[in-house]
Amino acid sequence: MIHRAIAKLAALAALALPLTALAQEQPSGWSLLNMPRGVTTISREVYELHMLIFWVCVGIGAVVFSVMIYSLIKFRKSKGAVPDTTMVHNTKVEIIWTAIPVAILVSMAVPAARTLVEIEDTRNTELTIKVTGYQWGWHYEYLDNGVAFHSRLDPESNAARQLGANIDPKTVPNYLLNVDNPLVVPAGVKVRLLITATDVIHSWWVPEFGLKKDAIPGFVNEMWFQIDADKAGHTFRGQCTELCGRDHAFMPVVVDVRSPEDFQAWLQEKAAEQKAAQEEAEVAALEPAGATQAG
């Protein structure tokens, strides 16, 4: 029984490692207790909305608890306080405590609705990428450019995570948060993602982008992001955030951000590589038939 409990704890620790590593890439100190401001237009809007609602709640809490504490101290029985049993209601007070919450809710609802509309607005995008989740990796397809590839956990992390591997995970760069083929996108460009899945529900998430979207079999979700132009050369990491089976914890998302010029060069190179590989495969498929006819 003890061995079984230890095994369960080890499994839970393995699942927690990616989230721990992810947190280490975020700003340190008190900011770890809050959501990141992010590097996209939407992430900053979401952050500002979050902080608005947070401070509204703090203000309401401060007022409510101040009144409660004052009443408990000022009107306690030991001080001879006697409850007023004659007052039934006060129309003016009731109007005030109805109007104030309505005003507060409207002040939060207006920016929230504006942000939600902005999140769903995928018009005027310059690049469209189809993202397909599967157990346990991602497939990226640049729909207008003839480029597609799989993105899986990098070999070093995959080797280090195996039981009895004798590899210290601390020696592996970005352990469990690195892939063999990252998603490459340009900075300063509005990118649209079409997200789906082939088997079970997954979820594509990069914290610094401020959003996540579920990848659902038979259904296509949309999201967009526009990374700040000065973030070219940076790499952002995330994970699948929908429990999707045995290797859910080993399904990272890595986004390599490049300048528009470097991105176009990479895209052309990748398209040429894949076209050459396809032509070679077609020639190889025809060779046995040709050899048979020659014989």
Buried (B, 14 or more C-beta within 10 A) or exposed (E): EEEEEEEEEEEEEBBEBBBEBBEEBEEEEEEEEEBBBBBBBBBBBBBEBBEBBEEBEEEEEEEEEEEEEEEEEEEEEEEEEEEEEEEEEEEEEEEEEEEEEEEBEEEBEEBBEEBEEEBEEBEEBEBBBBBBBBBBBBBBBBEEBBBBBEBBBBEBBBEBBEEEEEBEBEEBEBBBBBBBBBBBBBBBBBBBBBBBBEEBBBBBBBBBBBBBBBBBBEEBBBBBBBBBEEBBEBBBBBBBBBEBEEBBBBBBBBBBBBBBEBBEEBBEEBBEEBEEEEEEEEEEEEEEEEEEEEE
